[in-house]
Amino acid sequence: MCAYVVLADDDPKQADLIRLYLEREGHSVGVVHDGRAALDEIRRRMPDLVVLDWMMPRVDGLDVCRVLRRESEVPVLMLTARAEEDDLLLALDLGADDYMTKPCSPRELVARVRTLLRRAGQATAPGAGAGAVAGSGFGARTADPVHVVGSLAVDPGRFEVRVEGRLVDCTPGEFRVIEVLASAPGRVFTRKQILEHLHGIDRYVTTRTVDGHVMNLRRKIERDPSRPERLLTVYGVGYKAAEPRPAAEPDDTAGLRAR
């Protein structure tokens, strides 16, 4: 799949190496070296994917990602030398679809780009008309059923998550995770199965991405994220959406006792 990729990295040597590998893959690459230029280039010609360095002059990668998520659903692969879990969660929470720490292998980066593009293409074709969001992964899905699990409702067609009627703001990655879990309440999905739903089968995407999305989702939909009731961990296996509790049976003897 040939695509137009915007590569934003303030290290010219690294950017040139990544550009070379992406072009060998058949992609067209627009290279910029600061966040302001990245936004200008993306707005000038909407890309199929953005490779975004975290630390850049003028506007950093996190702010670029935040702005992008207000304007489009273009897939974003974040690059950073920061490898702490909090950094991963922050990048995913702002809407990054994947995350790589530096130094990184250009071949692995190309593989992750391929995976993100394949996932976006699968979700928008066939039948995604001109009104579909380019690169969003949510083009022609209006016929998908709404998944209702107790007070949680996941609507793939509208790309909406609601808890007790309240609309929850989710990134594309978070939505895909909660969509697959809510599609089968009580069923345990392994991290590998969730990864396949996120990105297709690819050995380069890590389970940390799944864990990060689940942690962010719990912050948004649970009363107490440290004691989740809706998205449960099955230790050593994966995650599941909790089955709704059955309504209490009416007590038919209450009237008799009152007589």
C-alpha positions, 0 to 999 in steps of 0.5 A, a space after each residue: 500500500 503506497 501512501 503519503 507520509 508526513 515525517 516530523 523529526 528535528 534530527 535531520 540525519 535520522 529523518 533522512 534515514 527514515 525517509 529513505 526506508 519509507 520511500 523504499 517501501 513505495 511511500 511518498 514522504 514529506 519531511 519537516 523538522 519542527 511542529 509548526 511546519 508539521 501542522 502546516 504540511 498536514 493542513 496543506 495536504 492531508 497525509 495517510 499517516 504521520 510519523 511524529 517526534 515528541 521533542 521538536 522546536 516551536 511546537 512539540 509532538 504532543 501539541 501537534 498530536 492534540 491539534 490533529 485529533 481535533 481536526 482529523 483521525 489520521 493515524 499517528 506513530 509517535 517517536 520519543 526517547 522517553 520510555 516511562 509508562 506515564 509517557 506512553 499513556 500520555 501519548 496514547 491518551 492524546 490520540 497517538 495510534 502507536 509509539 516507538 522509543 528511540 533509538 529505533 530500527 528503521 525496518 521496524 518503523 516501516 513495519 509499524 507504518 505498514 500495519 497502521 496503514 493496513 488497519 486504516 485501509 481495512 476499516 474504510 474499504 470496501 464501500 467507504 464513500 467520499 464522506 469517509 474520513 481519510 485514514 480514520 479507520 471509521 468510514 462505512 460502519 453505520 450498519 454495525 450493531 450497538 454493543 450495550 453492556 449494562 450502562 455502557 454503550 459502544 456504537 461503532 457506526 457513530 464512533 461513540 462510547 457512552 456511560 450512563 448516557 454520558 458521552 466519553 471522548 475516546 481516541 481511535 485506539 481506545 475505541 477499538 479496544 473497548 469495541 472488541 471487549 464490549 462485543 462479547 461481555 464476559 469473554 476473555 480476550 488475550 492481548 494478542 487478540 486485542 492487538 489483532 483487532 487494533 492493528 492486524 497481525 504484526 509482531 512489531 506492535 507490543 502489548 504495552 499499547 493494549 495495556 496503555 489503552 485499557 488504563 486510559 479507558 478505565 480513567 474515563 469510564 470507571 467510578 474508581 479506576 483502581 477498582 474497575 467494574 467494567 473493564 476487568 483484568 484476567 491475570 495472566 490472560 488478558 481483559 474482558 468486559 464485565 457482564 451486566 449483573 442480572 436484575 434482582 428477582 421480585 420477592 413474590 412472598 412479600 405480599 403474603 408476609 404482610 398479610 
